[in-house]
Amino acid sequence: MRVKLRRRKLLLPLAALAVAASIVSVAFAATGGGGQQEIRIAIMTDCKGAFGFGYELDIGGAQAALYQYAGARPKSKNKPSAGMTGGTIAGRPIKIVGYGCGDDTAATALKETRRLMERLRADIMIGPLSGDEAVAVANYAKSHPTKTFVIGTAGSQDPTLQIAPKNTFRYHGDGAQWNAGIGEIAYKKLGWRNAAIIMDDYSFGWTSAAGIIADFCGVGGKITKRVFPPLNTTDYASYIRQLPRPQQVDGYFWTVGGTGTGASLRAFEQAYGPVQPKKFIGNLFFAFLG
């Protein structure tokens, strides 16, 4: 199987922005804010690391809500990070004050969040993109209760299930919820009984794999091997060799994402030959990366 990386749009939830902005508008009214006080918005995503390829697409997805619902207009049709002009929400003018440039690490996400929320004085932040980043942002949100945070595409469970600050919202499922039913399909439709799983070694990889494992084992399947390559691995050969050979398992669950999806599958083919489609099930990265 030739692995082709197709970069599809990473859309942030469109309705989320309007809801979050309304919350800020109510807060302004409650504190006696001026009738035309602007709502200051920041967008946090990744420009580097495993998911950096989607920087402009991710921003474009977030800003689609401003275009569709708030009447804002892009300054450039080809470069969303050039910004937008105009637009109002709940009768208040909106302003995008800046864009975060993450690299899928918690440290950079926290640094960029502080810049956007404190130096640029954003009221709302849309983002971040990735799991560990969202954990860091949720912890930051707990100590900044007057700010509003809407999780972007991050699918780790912790931000809204464990940390759960009252000013942080998620309008999509987490990685475990996204994978509901996959394990049962493998067991009942494909006849898998024993499977191996390879997952990125960070919060979203764990969450995504947990949903699959719980589902598969819940109907009687058995995971015989778990392999954890770090995010941003470039050479997957040593991790692929930790997996059982194709004749030793019924199939593989594959939750390696970003730039690692294609690289890890190519490494598998180099070690064990062509990928057999009925022996491989992936998470969302199979859908939009190839």
C-alpha positions as CSV (number, residue, x, y, z in Angstrom):
1,M,0.0,0.0,0.0
2,R,1.4,3.4,-0.9
3,V,0.7,5.9,1.9
4,K,-0.4,9.3,0.6
5,L,-0.6,12.2,2.9
6,R,-3.6,14.2,2.0
7,R,-3.9,17.4,4.0
8,R,-7.6,18.1,4.6
9,K,-8.9,21.0,6.4
10,L,-8.8,20.9,10.2
11,L,-12.0,22.6,11.2
12,L,-12.5,24.0,14.6
13,P,-16.2,23.9,15.8
14,L,-18.0,26.8,14.1
15,A,-20.8,27.3,16.6
16,A,-18.3,27.3,19.5
17,L,-17.0,30.8,18.8
18,A,-20.5,32.4,18.9
19,V,-21.3,30.7,22.1
20,A,-18.1,31.7,23.8
21,A,-18.4,35.3,22.5
22,S,-21.9,35.4,24.0
23,I,-20.6,34.3,27.3
24,V,-18.0,37.1,27.2
25,S,-20.7,39.6,26.2
26,V,-22.8,38.7,29.2
27,A,-19.8,39.1,31.4
28,F,-19.1,42.6,30.1
29,A,-22.7,43.5,30.7
30,A,-22.6,42.2,34.2
31,T,-19.5,44.2,35.0
32,G,-20.8,47.4,33.5
33,G,-18.8,47.3,30.3
34,G,-19.4,49.9,27.7
35,G,-22.1,49.2,25.1
36,Q,-19.5,49.0,22.2
37,Q,-16.7,47.4,24.1
38,E,-14.9,45.1,21.6
39,I,-14.6,41.4,22.1
40,R,-11.0,40.4,21.7
41,I,-10.3,37.0,20.2
42,A,-7.1,34.9,19.9
43,I,-6.6,31.7,17.9
44,M,-4.1,29.2,19.1
45,T,-2.9,26.4,16.8
46,D,0.4,24.7,15.7
47,C,2.8,26.2,13.2
48,K,5.6,23.7,14.0
49,G,5.9,20.1,15.0
50,A,3.9,17.1,14.0
51,F,0.8,19.1,13.2
52,G,2.4,22.3,11.9
53,F,1.4,21.5,8.3
54,G,-2.2,22.6,9.1
55,Y,-1.5,26.0,10.5
56,E,-3.3,28.1,7.9
57,L,-6.0,25.6,7.4
58,D,-6.7,25.4,11.1
59,I,-6.9,29.2,11.4
60,G,-9.2,29.3,8.4
61,G,-11.5,26.7,10.0
62,A,-11.8,28.8,13.1
63,Q,-12.4,32.1,11.3
64,A,-15.1,30.5,9.1
65,A,-17.4,31.1,12.0
66,L,-16.6,34.8,12.1
67,Y,-17.2,35.0,8.4
68,Q,-20.5,33.1,8.4
69,Y,-22.1,34.4,11.6
70,A,-20.4,37.6,12.5
71,G,-19.9,39.3,9.2
72,A,-16.1,39.6,9.4
73,R,-14.1,39.5,6.2
74,P,-10.7,37.9,5.6
75,K,-7.8,40.2,4.6
76,S,-6.5,37.5,2.4
77,K,-8.3,34.6,0.8
78,N,-5.1,32.5,0.6
79,K,-3.6,33.3,4.0
80,P,-6.0,33.2,7.0
81,S,-3.4,34.3,9.4
82,A,-3.4,37.7,7.7
83,G,-6.4,38.4,9.8
84,M,-10.0,39.7,9.4
85,T,-11.8,43.0,9.4
86,G,-15.2,44.0,10.7
87,G,-17.7,41.7,12.3
88,T,-19.9,41.9,15.4
89,I,-21.2,39.4,17.9
90,A,-24.2,40.2,20.2
91,G,-23.9,43.8,19.0
92,R,-20.3,44.2,20.0
93,P,-17.4,44.6,17.5
94,I,-14.9,41.8,17.4
95,K,-11.1,41.9,16.9
96,I,-8.7,39.1,16.4
97,V,-5.7,40.2,18.4
98,G,-3.3,37.5,17.5
99,Y,-2.5,33.9,16.5
100,G,-0.6,31.4,18.6
101,C,2.3,29.4,17.1
102,G,2.5,26.1,18.9
103,D,4.7,23.0,18.3
104,D,2.5,20.3,20.0
105,T,4.3,20.8,23.3
106,A,2.8,21.9,26.6
107,A,5.6,24.4,27.3
108,T,5.2,26.3,24.0
109,A,1.4,26.2,24.2
110,L,1.6,27.8,27.7
111,K,4.1,30.4,26.6
112,E,1.9,31.4,23.6
113,T,-1.3,31.4,25.7
114,R,0.3,33.8,28.1
115,R,1.3,36.1,25.2
116,L,-2.2,36.1,23.7
117,M,-4.2,36.4,26.9
118,E,-1.9,38.7,28.9
119,R,0.2,40.8,26.6
120,L,-2.4,41.0,23.7
121,R,-5.3,41.0,26.2
122,A,-7.6,38.5,24.5
123,D,-10.9,37.8,26.1
124,I,-11.5,34.5,24.3
125,M,-8.9,32.0,23.0
126,I,-9.9,29.4,20.4
127,G,-7.5,26.4,20.7
128,P,-5.2,24.7,21.1
129,L,-4.8,21.9,18.5
130,S,-3.2,19.0,20.4
131,G,-3.7,17.0,23.5
132,D,-0.8,18.0,25.8
133,E,-1.3,21.6,24.8
134,A,-4.9,21.5,25.9
135,V,-3.9,20.1,29.3
136,A,-1.6,23.0,29.8
137,V,-4.2,25.5,28.7
138,A,-6.9,24.0,30.9
139,N,-4.6,24.4,33.9
140,Y,-3.9,28.0,32.9
141,A,-7.6,28.7,32.6
142,K,-8.2,27.6,36.2
143,S,-6.1,30.5,37.4
144,H,-7.6,33.0,35.0
145,P,-11.4,32.7,35.6
146,T,-12.2,36.0,33.8
147,K,-11.0,34.6,30.5
148,T,-12.8,32.2,28.2
149,F,-11.3,29.2,26.4
150,V,-12.8,27.0,23.7
151,I,-10.8,23.9,23.0
152,G,-9.8,23.6,19.3
153,T,-9.3,20.2,17.8
154,A,-7.5,18.8,20.9
155,G,-9.0,15.4,21.9
156,S,-7.4,14.6,25.2
157,Q,-9.9,13.8,28.0
158,D,-8.2,15.7,30.8
159,P,-9.1,19.4,30.0
160,T,-12.8,18.9,30.4
161,L,-13.1,15.6,32.3
162,Q,-10.5,15.8,35.0
163,I,-9.2,19.4,35.1
164,A,-12.6,20.9,34.0
165,P,-12.3,24.6,34.7
166,K,-15.7,26.4,34.5
167,N,-14.4,28.8,31.8
168,T,-13.2,26.1,29.4
169,F,-15.5,24.6,26.8
170,R,-15.3,21.7,24.4
171,Y,-17.9,21.4,21.6
172,H,-16.7,18.1,20.2
173,G,-16.0,14.6,21.5
174,D,-12.7,13.5,23.0
175,G,-10.4,10.9,21.4
176,A,-12.0,8.0,23.2
177,Q,-15.5,9.1,22.2
178,W,-14.4,9.5,18.5
179,N,-13.4,5.8,18.5
180,A,-16.6,4.4,19.9
181,G,-17.5,1.3,18.1
182,I,-14.2,0.6,16.3
183,G,-13.2,-2.3,18.6
184,E,-16.6,-3.9,18.2
185,I,-16.4,-3.6,14.4
186,A,-13.0,-5.3,14.5
187,Y,-14.3,-8.1,16.7
188,K,-17.7,-8.7,15.1
189,K,-17.2,-7.7,11.5
190,L,-13.6,-8.5,10.8
191,G,-13.3,-11.5,13.2
192,W,-10.3,-10.1,15.2
193,R,-9.7,-11.8,18.5
194,N,-6.0,-10.8,19.2
195,A,-4.7,-7.4,18.2
196,A,-1.7,-5.2,18.8
197,I,-1.9,-1.4,19.1
198,I,0.7,1.4,18.4
199,M,-0.1,4.8,19.8
200,D,1.6,8.2,20.1
201,D,3.1,8.5,23.6
202,Y,1.2,11.6,24.8
203,S,-2.3,12.5,26.1
204,F,-4.3,12.3,22.9
205,G,-2.6,9.1,21.8
206,W,-3.5,7.5,25.1
207,T,-7.1,8.8,25.0
208,S,-7.6,7.7,21.4
209,A,-6.1,4.2,22.1
210,A,-8.1,3.9,25.4
211,G,-11.4,4.2,23.5
212,I,-10.4,1.5,21.1
213,I,-9.0,-0.9,23.7
214,A,-12.1,-0.5,26.0
215,D,-14.4,-1.2,23.1
216,F,-12.4,-4.2,21.7
217,C,-11.7,-5.8,25.1
218,G,-15.3,-5.2,26.2
219,V,-16.7,-7.5,23.6
220,G,-14.0,-10.2,24.2
221,G,-11.0,-9.2,22.3
222,K,-7.4,-9.2,23.6
223,I,-4.6,-6.6,23.1
224,T,-1.4,-8.7,23.0
225,K,1.1,-5.8,22.6
226,R,1.1,-2.0,23.2
227,V,3.8,0.1,21.6
228,F,4.4,3.8,22.4
229,P,6.5,5.9,20.0
230,P,7.1,9.5,21.1
231,L,5.3,12.2,19.2
232,N,7.6,13.6,16.4
233,T,9.4,10.4,15.9
234,T,10.9,10.3,12.4
235,D,12.4,6.8,12.3
236,Y,9.8,4.2,13.4
237,A,11.8,1.1,12.6
238,S,12.6,0.2,16.2
239,Y,9.0,0.6,17.3
240,I,7.6,-1.4,14.4
241,R,9.9,-4.3,15.3
242,Q,8.3,-4.3,18.8
243,L,5.0,-5.2,17.1
244,P,4.1,-8.9,16.6
245,R,4.4,-10.1,13.0
246,P,1.2,-10.1,10.8
247,Q,0.8,-13.9,11.2
248,Q,0.9,-13.6,15.0
249,V,-2.2,-11.3,15.4
250,D,-5.5,-10.7,13.7
251,G,-4.9,-7.0,13.2
252,Y,-3.3,-3.8,14.3
253,F,-5.0,-0.7,15.8
254,W,-3.0,2.4,14.6
255,T,-3.2,5.6,16.6
256,V,-0.1,7.4,15.3
257,G,-0.9,10.8,14.1
258,G,0.3,14.0,12.3
259,T,3.5,13.5,10.3
260,G,3.9,10.1,12.0
261,T,1.0,8.4,10.3
262,G,2.5,7.9,6.9
263,A,6.1,7.4,8.3
264,S,5.0,4.7,10.6
265,L,3.0,2.8,8.0
266,R,5.9,3.0,5.6
267,A,8.2,1.6,8.3
268,F,5.8,-1.3,8.7
269,E,5.8,-2.1,5.0
270,Q,9.6,-2.0,5.0
271,A,9.7,-4.5,7.9
272,Y,6.7,-6.8,7.1
273,G,5.6,-6.2,3.5
274,P,2.5,-4.5,2.1
275,V,-0.2,-3.4,4.5
276,Q,-3.3,-5.6,4.3
277,P,-6.3,-3.3,4.7
278,K,-8.5,-5.7,6.7
279,K,-5.7,-6.1,9.3
280,F,-5.4,-2.3,10.0
281,I,-7.7,0.1,11.8
282,G,-6.7,3.7,12.5
283,N,-8.2,6.7,14.2
284,L,-9.1,10.0,12.6
285,F,-5.6,10.4,11.1
286,F,-6.3,7.6,8.7
287,A,-9.3,9.7,7.5
288,F,-7.6,13.0,6.7
289,L,-3.9,12.1,6.2
290,G,-4.3,9.1,3.8
